[in-house]
């Protein structure tokens, strides 16, 4: 579930206002399914309407639902309409988005699946998807205010999410290709990867790609070999070891054409994936720079374009959050306790919200934990928790709250306010 419980106050206020005229209030519950959704309605007077509606996720299905809704409103003289549904997998999202855009005069909410499950047990529902009881339960939960509004996303945040999704795909593709390159190189020159630091291995791929046939490496003298590869960042000492390894211990494929063909294909895919990664990084940076508070967020120690892009993608409309705890909760940094009887598990973060945004803030904390602005806070949290990872999570949450405060007020970072545990 990617939506966040920010606060139920807004939903409560709208529903409580409508309860002043219960005969003019209509609550509709939609039981979301993979193919056919079931909708049922309950009046503000707790009366269940017998006639329901079943529809699918198509334009014709949505039109069928809206026709049934309008007919129910006319027949019962309805003024206030509230629609709720469970966030079931990904099937709910097109229904939610279409109804929210097509019915601007209606409030569209979500209902917590746990609340529906509990109500189902209390009402002894037979758990069949064709049973309208779940839809009625969702409508009644809405009537009682047990619903919520979803996170408000902006066009910029949606654009950034798409860029992050594509960038993540490019990163995964690059990792797969690199594993294949390592396998080929280790097969041709056993032991070469053991003498090369991991940070230098991409340069080794480039060095080897220049020759393809490892026998060619031995054809150059040591000085000529070093001169030819001086364009790469690989240290001279490592180039000497590669040359010695190629000279004394080389194991070529039986069919050298196979090596050349496979290596070229994998190398091109590897370079293409890295090129796409750099392209999407630039697109993310360009998109993030369009935010009105971008320059001020850049003043936060440890923040760069990728971190700011992740923050905007996860936060959406920053003005929908009224307190720093809400933005912390939206990013999934809030703690969740699990308790049963006398046993209680160690509290852990909920990990709700947009995972790329949370990862961006965590990486910012990882990079900024030694910076003067955050070092004292990080060390204090590490001493209290006894865990560096927990301290990093706490620092990521604090940096998230700080970024929200700076974005809302559109002011530069203030070092004097860092000492407080929360950016109020």
PyMOL commands that set and color helices and strands:
alter all, ss='L'
color gray80, all
select helices_A, chain A and resi 9-24+59-76+91-102+113-123+133-143+155-188+192-194+198-209+215-218+222-228+236-248+256-288+294-297+305-315+318-320+324-330+355-368+372-385+388-409+415-417
alter helices_A, ss='H'
color red, helices_A
select strands_A, chain A and resi 25-31+36-43+53-56+80-86+107-111+335-336+339-340+343-344+348-349
alter strands_A, ss='S'
color yellow, strands_A
deselect
rebuild
show_as cartoon
